Amino acid sequence: MPDLSSSPEGRALAQRLAEAHRRLVAVDLPDPAGARLYRQFIAVCDAVKVAGADTDVVERRLAAFLAALERAVGRINGYGGRPDNS
C-alpha cells in the first residue's frame, strides 16, 4: 500500500477523505441511497490503497462521490439536487 501520508498532497487527500466521511455519516440517508453512497466512499478509499495509486484518479473519484452526496442531500431536503432548485 502506498504511503500517501508522507507527502503534503497525501496529507491533504487524507484530510479531504476524513471530511467526506464526516459529511456522509452526518446525513440520514434512506437505505438504498445511503448504502450506495457508502459503497462509493469505500471504493474511493480502496483506490488509495492500490499499489502505485494515482492521486489524480483518487481526487476525481472523491469529487464524484462528493457530488453524488450533495445530490442525495438535495433530494432529501426537497431541492432535487439541481442548482436551479427546480
PEPEKA-V826994 format. One record per residue. N is the residue number from 1. PSI is psi in degrees with one decimal (NA if undefined). OMEGA is omega as a letter, one per 20 degrees, with the letter a starting at -180 (* if undefined). D_FIRST is the distance of its C-alpha to the first C-alpha in whole Angstrom. Layout:
BEGIN
n: (N	N)
psi: (PSI	PSI)
omega: (OMEGA	OMEGA)
d_first: (D_FIRST	D_FIRST)
END
This chain:
BEGIN
n: (1	2	3	4	5	6	7	8	9	10	11	12	13	14	15	16	17	18	19	20	21	22	23	24	25	26	27	28	29	30	31	32	33	34	35	36	37	38	39	40	41	42	43	44	45	46	47	48	49	50	51	52	53	54	55	56	57	58	59	60	61	62	63	64	65	66	67	68	69	70	71	72	73	74	75	76	77	78	79	80	81	82	83	84	85	86)
psi: (133.7	149.5	84.4	-17.1	-12.1	-12.9	154.7	-38.3	-39.6	-41.0	-40.8	-41.3	-43.2	-39.7	-40.4	-37.3	-42.2	-41.8	-40.4	-40.5	-43.3	-42.5	-40.2	-46.7	-15.1	-15.5	139.9	89.9	145.8	154.3	-54.1	-45.7	-42.9	-43.3	-41.6	-44.7	-37.2	-43.9	-38.3	-40.0	-42.5	-38.5	-37.9	-46.1	-40.0	-34.4	-29.4	-33.2	-13.1	136.8	130.9	28.8	134.5	113.8	-29.0	-40.8	-44.5	-42.4	-42.2	-41.6	-38.6	-42.9	-40.9	-41.1	-47.5	-37.6	-42.8	-38.7	-43.8	-40.5	-43.0	-42.3	-39.9	-39.9	-38.5	-40.5	2.2	14.7	-3.0	-0.9	11.1	144.6	-29.7	3.3	26.8	NA)
omega: (a	r	a	a	a	r	r	r	r	r	r	r	r	r	r	r	r	r	r	r	r	r	a	a	a	a	r	a	r	a	a	a	a	r	r	r	r	r	r	r	r	r	r	r	r	r	r	a	a	r	a	a	r	a	r	r	r	r	r	r	r	r	r	r	a	r	r	r	r	r	a	r	r	r	r	a	r	a	r	r	r	a	a	r	r	*)
d_first: (0	4	7	9	11	13	14	17	16	13	15	18	15	14	18	19	17	18	22	21	21	24	26	25	26	29	30	32	32	33	32	31	30	28	26	25	24	22	20	20	18	16	15	14	12	10	10	8	5	6	5	8	8	12	13	17	16	14	17	19	18	18	22	23	22	24	27	27	27	30	32	32	33	35	37	37	39	41	40	39	36	38	38	42	42	44)
END
